[in-house]
Amino acid sequence: MTTVNIHEAKTHLSRLVDEVAAGAEIIIAKAGKPMARLAPISAPARRKNLGLLKGKIKVPDDFNAPLDDETLASFEGR
C-alpha cells in the first residue's frame, strides 16, 4: 500500500487513479497523518436470470419419497 501526501495526490491524481484501477490501494496523508484511502470500486454484482431452464428440467413426482433401505444404507456407509 502506497502513502502519498495530499499535495502529491492533487498534483498526480490521474496517475493515482490509474494505479488504483489496476488494483492498488493508496493512502492519502496530511502532515504525515493518514486521512483517506483511495481504493478500487468492486465490480457490480451480476444480475441473476431466474427461470433460465424453465421447461427444460423435469422433476419426478416421487422426488421427495423416502429412499429404499438399500439406497439409504449406501448413503450411510453400511
C-alpha positions as CSV (number, residue, x, y, z in Angstrom):
1,M,0.0,0.0,0.0
2,T,1.4,3.4,-1.0
3,T,1.1,6.5,1.1
4,V,1.2,10.0,-0.6
5,N,0.8,13.4,0.9
6,I,-2.2,15.5,-0.1
7,H,-0.3,17.9,-2.3
8,E,1.2,15.0,-4.3
9,A,-2.3,13.4,-4.6
10,K,-3.7,16.7,-6.0
11,T,-0.8,17.0,-8.4
12,H,-0.8,13.4,-9.7
13,L,-4.5,12.4,-9.2
14,S,-4.8,11.0,-12.7
15,R,-1.8,8.7,-12.3
16,L,-3.0,7.6,-8.8
17,V,-6.5,6.8,-10.2
18,D,-4.8,4.6,-12.9
19,E,-2.9,2.8,-10.2
20,V,-6.0,2.2,-8.2
21,A,-7.9,1.0,-11.2
22,A,-5.1,-1.6,-11.7
23,G,-5.8,-2.9,-8.1
24,A,-3.6,-0.8,-5.8
25,E,-4.7,0.9,-2.7
26,I,-3.3,4.4,-1.8
27,I,-3.4,6.2,1.5
28,I,-3.6,10.0,1.3
29,A,-1.9,11.7,4.3
30,K,-2.0,15.3,5.6
31,A,1.1,16.3,7.5
32,G,2.1,12.6,7.7
33,K,-1.2,11.5,9.3
34,P,-3.3,9.1,7.1
35,M,-6.6,10.9,6.3
36,A,-8.2,8.9,3.4
37,R,-7.8,5.7,1.4
38,L,-8.2,5.5,-2.4
39,A,-9.3,2.0,-3.3
40,P,-10.8,0.4,-6.4
41,I,-14.6,0.0,-6.7
42,S,-15.6,-3.6,-6.9
43,A,-17.4,-4.8,-10.0
44,P,-21.2,-4.7,-9.7
45,A,-22.9,-8.0,-9.0
46,R,-24.2,-9.8,-12.0
47,R,-28.0,-10.0,-12.3
48,K,-29.4,-13.4,-11.8
49,N,-31.5,-14.7,-14.7
50,L,-34.2,-16.7,-12.9
51,G,-36.2,-19.2,-14.9
52,L,-33.4,-19.8,-17.4
53,L,-34.1,-23.6,-17.5
54,K,-37.8,-23.5,-17.1
55,G,-39.4,-26.3,-19.1
56,K,-36.0,-28.0,-19.7
57,I,-35.8,-29.9,-16.5
58,K,-38.4,-32.4,-15.2
59,V,-38.5,-33.3,-11.5
60,P,-40.0,-36.7,-11.0
61,D,-43.2,-37.0,-8.9
62,D,-41.5,-39.2,-6.4
63,F,-38.6,-36.8,-5.8
64,N,-39.4,-36.4,-2.1
65,A,-40.3,-40.0,-1.5
66,P,-38.4,-41.9,1.2
67,L,-35.4,-43.8,0.0
68,D,-35.5,-47.6,-0.1
69,D,-33.4,-49.4,2.6
70,E,-30.6,-50.4,0.2
71,T,-30.0,-46.9,-1.2
72,L,-30.3,-45.4,2.3
73,A,-27.7,-47.9,3.6
74,S,-25.2,-47.0,0.8
75,F,-25.5,-43.3,1.8
76,E,-24.9,-44.1,5.4
77,G,-21.9,-46.3,4.6
78,R,-23.4,-49.6,5.7
